[in-house]
Amino acid sequence: MTYIENIFLCMVSPLLVAALCMGRRQLRLFLFSIAGMGVCLLSAYINTFLAAVCQADALAATAEIAPVVEELMKLLPLVFYLLVFEPEGDKIKAAAITVALAFATFENVCYLIQNGADRFSFIFFRGFGTGAMHVLCGLIVGGGLAYTWRRTWLEIAGTCGLLGAAITLHAIYNLLIAYGGAVQYVAYALPVLLVAAGRLSVFRLSRRK
């Protein structure tokens, strides 16, 4: 049995200490990191509860329940940030990526503790793949929110659309992972390639300007 709340406490404690020692500019980074790990912890509890209530098998829980719960939970800190502080577009995107990155980090640590870290090649691909997938979903949601929340008529519809896109990407990734075999490694590589392609496109556009 893995006591993920104890893992959460151990990982968050240094961040809290560091947050107290850093200035206000860096405080936002630590708070969103803690929020990302916190929603990952809550997602694990909610996933387990819903899987038990719906009597879902492993595949259904992985491909149908987890993507919806996890992407919705990652959205909550961002919506709170938008409603209370009304930040600029760049800050929204940075917050979304930070939450996603912290979520992926906590998820990977829990996976390592539960399943062991003896298979280096598998852990290597999984670490990059899962991290890139969550960051990619964060980029979709964060970049989209930065645009839609500047237009009142787009706030609700735009947020729902972005959430749906992130859930779909997450579900496809989880479904490919659940298939196993070579397909699993394709799934790990896919978000990494998408993030790399996106960065390359941005770099080329910036050079043209």
C-alpha positions as a LaTeX table, in Angstrom:
\begin{tabular}{lrrr}
\hline
Residue & $x$ (\AA) & $y$ (\AA) & $z$ (\AA) \\
\hline
Met1 & 0.00 & 0.00 & 0.00 \\
Thr2 & 1.31 & 3.42 & $-0.97$ \\
Tyr3 & 0.55 & 6.27 & 1.42 \\
Ile4 & 0.56 & 9.05 & $-1.13$ \\
Glu5 & $-0.43$ & 11.68 & 1.41 \\
Asn6 & 2.88 & 11.03 & 3.20 \\
Ile7 & 4.74 & 11.39 & $-0.10$ \\
Phe8 & 2.88 & 14.65 & $-0.70$ \\
Leu9 & 3.89 & 15.97 & 2.71 \\
Cys10 & 7.56 & 15.12 & 2.13 \\
Met11 & 7.62 & 16.77 & $-1.30$ \\
Val12 & 5.69 & 19.88 & $-0.32$ \\
Ser13 & 7.58 & 20.61 & 2.91 \\
Pro14 & 10.79 & 21.85 & 1.19 \\
Leu15 & 8.70 & 23.92 & $-1.21$ \\
Leu16 & 6.92 & 25.62 & 1.66 \\
Val17 & 10.22 & 26.42 & 3.37 \\
Ala18 & 11.67 & 27.74 & 0.11 \\
Ala19 & 8.54 & 29.82 & $-0.53$ \\
Leu20 & 8.99 & 31.54 & 2.82 \\
Cys21 & 12.61 & 32.37 & 1.99 \\
Met22 & 12.04 & 33.68 & $-1.54$ \\
Gly23 & 10.63 & 37.00 & $-2.65$ \\
Arg24 & 7.11 & 37.66 & $-3.86$ \\
Arg25 & 8.09 & 37.21 & $-7.52$ \\
Gln26 & 9.04 & 33.58 & $-6.96$ \\
Leu27 & 6.20 & 32.89 & $-4.53$ \\
Arg28 & 3.72 & 32.25 & $-7.33$ \\
Leu29 & 5.93 & 29.48 & $-8.75$ \\
Phe30 & 6.04 & 27.62 & $-5.43$ \\
Leu31 & 2.32 & 28.04 & $-4.78$ \\
Phe32 & 1.34 & 26.65 & $-8.16$ \\
Ser33 & 3.81 & 23.79 & $-7.71$ \\
Ile34 & 2.17 & 22.91 & $-4.41$ \\
Ala35 & $-1.26$ & 23.30 & $-6.00$ \\
Gly36 & $-0.28$ & 20.94 & $-8.82$ \\
Met37 & 0.85 & 18.26 & $-6.39$ \\
Gly38 & $-2.21$ & 18.82 & $-4.24$ \\
Val39 & $-4.66$ & 18.33 & $-7.10$ \\
Cys40 & $-2.73$ & 15.21 & $-8.13$ \\
Leu41 & $-3.26$ & 13.82 & $-4.64$ \\
Leu42 & $-6.96$ & 14.67 & $-4.73$ \\
Ser43 & $-7.28$ & 13.21 & $-8.23$ \\
Ala44 & $-5.94$ & 9.88 & $-7.00$ \\
Tyr45 & $-8.60$ & 9.73 & $-4.29$ \\
Ile46 & $-11.39$ & 10.79 & $-6.64$ \\
Asn47 & $-10.30$ & 8.34 & $-9.35$ \\
Thr48 & $-10.31$ & 5.48 & $-6.86$ \\
Phe49 & $-13.72$ & 6.49 & $-5.51$ \\
Leu50 & $-15.35$ & 6.84 & $-8.93$ \\
Ala51 & $-13.83$ & 3.59 & $-10.18$ \\
Ala52 & $-15.30$ & 1.79 & $-7.16$ \\
Val53 & $-18.71$ & 3.45 & $-7.49$ \\
Cys54 & $-18.93$ & 2.79 & $-11.23$ \\
Gln55 & $-17.40$ & $-0.68$ & $-10.84$ \\
Ala56 & $-15.00$ & 0.19 & $-13.64$ \\
Asp57 & $-12.24$ & $-2.15$ & $-14.73$ \\
Ala58 & $-8.64$ & $-0.99$ & $-15.10$ \\
Leu59 & $-9.05$ & 0.05 & $-18.74$ \\
Ala60 & $-12.21$ & 2.06 & $-18.12$ \\
Ala61 & $-10.69$ & 3.76 & $-15.10$ \\
Thr62 & $-7.55$ & 4.64 & $-17.05$ \\
Ala63 & $-9.12$ & 5.83 & $-20.29$ \\
Glu64 & $-12.49$ & 7.19 & $-19.17$ \\
Ile65 & $-12.35$ & 8.31 & $-15.55$ \\
Ala66 & $-8.76$ & 9.44 & $-14.96$ \\
Pro67 & $-8.46$ & 11.91 & $-17.89$ \\
Val68 & $-11.67$ & 13.72 & $-16.95$ \\
Val69 & $-10.87$ & 13.93 & $-13.25$ \\
Glu70 & $-7.23$ & 14.90 & $-13.65$ \\
Glu71 & $-7.73$ & 17.59 & $-16.28$ \\
Leu72 & $-10.66$ & 19.05 & $-14.37$ \\
Met73 & $-8.64$ & 19.14 & $-11.16$ \\
Lys74 & $-5.70$ & 20.82 & $-12.91$ \\
Leu75 & $-8.09$ & 23.46 & $-14.20$ \\
Leu76 & $-9.41$ & 24.44 & $-10.77$ \\
Pro77 & $-6.30$ & 26.35 & $-9.53$ \\
Leu78 & $-6.18$ & 28.22 & $-12.83$ \\
Val79 & $-9.84$ & 29.24 & $-12.66$ \\
Phe80 & $-9.33$ & 30.45 & $-9.08$ \\
Tyr81 & $-6.27$ & 32.42 & $-10.22$ \\
Leu82 & $-8.22$ & 33.98 & $-13.08$ \\
Leu83 & $-11.27$ & 34.89 & $-11.02$ \\
Val84 & $-9.40$ & 36.35 & $-8.05$ \\
Phe85 & $-6.29$ & 37.97 & $-9.54$ \\
Glu86 & $-7.18$ & 38.55 & $-13.22$ \\
Pro87 & $-3.59$ & 37.97 & $-14.41$ \\
Glu88 & $-2.05$ & 38.77 & $-17.78$ \\
Gly89 & $-1.87$ & 36.17 & $-20.53$ \\
Asp90 & 1.77 & 35.18 & $-20.01$ \\
Lys91 & 1.19 & 34.60 & $-16.31$ \\
Ile92 & $-1.78$ & 32.34 & $-17.03$ \\
Lys93 & 0.28 & 30.18 & $-19.36$ \\
Ala94 & 3.16 & 29.96 & $-16.88$ \\
Ala95 & 0.76 & 29.01 & $-14.09$ \\
Ala96 & $-0.84$ & 26.28 & $-16.20$ \\
Ile97 & 2.53 & 24.77 & $-17.11$ \\
Thr98 & 3.71 & 24.90 & $-13.49$ \\
Val99 & 0.58 & 23.12 & $-12.24$ \\
Ala100 & 0.90 & 20.49 & $-14.97$ \\
Leu101 & 4.60 & 19.96 & $-14.30$ \\
Ala102 & 4.09 & 19.58 & $-10.55$ \\
Phe103 & 1.20 & 17.19 & $-11.20$ \\
Ala104 & 3.37 & 15.03 & $-13.47$ \\
Thr105 & 6.27 & 15.09 & $-11.01$ \\
Phe106 & 4.15 & 13.91 & $-8.10$ \\
Glu107 & 2.51 & 11.25 & $-10.27$ \\
Asn108 & 5.90 & 9.94 & $-11.42$ \\
Val109 & 7.27 & 9.82 & $-7.88$ \\
Cys110 & 4.24 & 7.86 & $-6.67$ \\
Tyr111 & 4.61 & 5.49 & $-9.62$ \\
Leu112 & 8.28 & 4.87 & $-8.82$ \\
Ile113 & 7.58 & 4.17 & $-5.17$ \\
Gln114 & 4.73 & 1.82 & $-6.00$ \\
Asn115 & 6.33 & $-0.04$ & $-8.92$ \\
Gly116 & 10.06 & 0.31 & $-8.34$ \\
Ala117 & 12.77 & 2.02 & $-10.37$ \\
Asp118 & 14.79 & $-0.96$ & $-11.55$ \\
Arg119 & 13.88 & $-0.73$ & $-15.27$ \\
Phe120 & 15.84 & 2.32 & $-16.42$ \\
Ser121 & 14.74 & 2.38 & $-20.07$ \\
Phe122 & 11.05 & 2.11 & $-19.19$ \\
Ile123 & 11.29 & 4.72 & $-16.43$ \\
Phe124 & 13.22 & 7.03 & $-18.77$ \\
Phe125 & 10.55 & 6.92 & $-21.46$ \\
Arg126 & 7.71 & 7.09 & $-18.98$ \\
Gly127 & 9.21 & 10.07 & $-17.19$ \\
Phe128 & 9.58 & 12.10 & $-20.36$ \\
Gly129 & 6.31 & 10.89 & $-21.88$ \\
Thr130 & 4.09 & 11.54 & $-18.88$ \\
Gly131 & 5.75 & 14.87 & $-18.17$ \\
Ala132 & 5.39 & 16.00 & $-21.78$ \\
Met133 & 1.75 & 14.88 & $-21.92$ \\
His134 & 0.78 & 16.87 & $-18.83$ \\
Val135 & 2.78 & 19.90 & $-19.98$ \\
Leu136 & 1.16 & 19.69 & $-23.42$ \\
Cys137 & $-2.29$ & 19.65 & $-21.84$ \\
Gly138 & $-1.19$ & 22.58 & $-19.69$ \\
Leu139 & $-0.06$ & 24.48 & $-22.77$ \\
Ile140 & $-3.39$ & 23.85 & $-24.48$ \\
Val141 & $-5.42$ & 25.00 & $-21.49$ \\
Gly142 & $-3.12$ & 27.82 & $-20.39$ \\
Gly143 & $-2.60$ & 29.28 & $-23.84$ \\
Gly144 & $-6.30$ & 29.00 & $-24.59$ \\
Leu145 & $-7.37$ & 30.60 & $-21.31$ \\
Ala146 & $-5.03$ & 33.51 & $-21.94$ \\
Tyr147 & $-7.01$ & 34.17 & $-25.13$ \\
Thr148 & $-10.57$ & 33.28 & $-24.14$ \\
Trp149 & $-10.63$ & 35.06 & $-20.78$ \\
Arg150 & $-9.92$ & 38.37 & $-22.46$ \\
Arg151 & $-13.29$ & 38.00 & $-24.19$ \\
Thr152 & $-16.25$ & 37.75 & $-21.84$ \\
Trp153 & $-18.48$ & 35.95 & $-24.30$ \\
Leu154 & $-15.85$ & 33.22 & $-24.75$ \\
Glu155 & $-15.02$ & 32.51 & $-21.12$ \\
Ile156 & $-17.39$ & 29.63 & $-20.40$ \\
Ala157 & $-17.56$ & 28.08 & $-23.87$ \\
Gly158 & $-13.83$ & 28.51 & $-24.42$ \\
Thr159 & $-12.93$ & 26.97 & $-21.08$ \\
Cys160 & $-15.17$ & 23.96 & $-21.74$ \\
Gly161 & $-13.69$ & 23.52 & $-25.21$ \\
Leu162 & $-10.13$ & 23.69 & $-23.93$ \\
Leu163 & $-10.93$ & 21.26 & $-21.14$ \\
Gly164 & $-12.46$ & 18.88 & $-23.67$ \\
Ala165 & $-9.36$ & 19.06 & $-25.87$ \\
Ala166 & $-7.06$ & 18.34 & $-22.93$ \\
Ile167 & $-9.25$ & 15.45 & $-21.77$ \\
Thr168 & $-9.28$ & 13.95 & $-25.27$ \\
Leu169 & $-5.50$ & 14.12 & $-25.59$ \\
His170 & $-5.06$ & 12.67 & $-22.11$ \\
Ala171 & $-7.52$ & 9.86 & $-22.82$ \\
Ile172 & $-5.80$ & 8.90 & $-26.08$ \\
Tyr173 & $-2.45$ & 8.84 & $-24.30$ \\
Asn174 & $-3.79$ & 6.66 & $-21.47$ \\
Leu175 & $-5.51$ & 4.34 & $-23.92$ \\
Leu176 & $-2.30$ & 3.78 & $-25.86$ \\
Ile177 & $-0.39$ & 3.21 & $-22.62$ \\
Ala178 & $-2.95$ & 0.64 & $-21.51$ \\
Tyr179 & $-2.53$ & $-1.24$ & $-24.80$ \\
Gly180 & 1.05 & $-2.08$ & $-23.87$ \\
Gly181 & 3.87 & $-3.38$ & $-26.02$ \\
Ala182 & 5.44 & $-1.19$ & $-28.68$ \\
Val183 & 2.33 & 1.00 & $-28.76$ \\
Gln184 & 3.11 & 2.03 & $-25.20$ \\
Tyr185 & 6.47 & 3.46 & $-26.23$ \\
Val186 & 4.85 & 5.24 & $-29.17$ \\
Ala187 & 2.51 & 6.86 & $-26.66$ \\
Tyr188 & 5.44 & 7.98 & $-24.53$ \\
Ala189 & 7.19 & 9.48 & $-27.56$ \\
Leu190 & 4.13 & 11.21 & $-29.04$ \\
Pro191 & 3.71 & 14.09 & $-26.55$ \\
Val192 & 7.46 & 14.70 & $-26.50$ \\
Leu193 & 7.46 & 15.03 & $-30.29$ \\
Leu194 & 4.41 & 17.30 & $-30.21$ \\
Val195 & 6.01 & 19.61 & $-27.65$ \\
Ala196 & 9.25 & 19.68 & $-29.65$ \\
Ala197 & 7.37 & 20.40 & $-32.87$ \\
Gly198 & 5.46 & 23.20 & $-31.18$ \\
Arg199 & 8.61 & 24.81 & $-29.85$ \\
Leu200 & 10.27 & 24.54 & $-33.26$ \\
Ser201 & 7.27 & 26.20 & $-34.91$ \\
Val202 & 7.34 & 29.05 & $-32.40$ \\
Phe203 & 11.08 & 29.48 & $-32.94$ \\
Arg204 & 10.68 & 29.67 & $-36.71$ \\
Leu205 & 7.83 & 32.16 & $-36.47$ \\
Ser206 & 9.84 & 34.37 & $-34.13$ \\
Arg207 & 12.79 & 34.35 & $-36.55$ \\
Arg208 & 10.56 & 35.37 & $-39.46$ \\
Lys209 & 9.29 & 38.34 & $-37.48$ \\
\hline
\end{tabular}
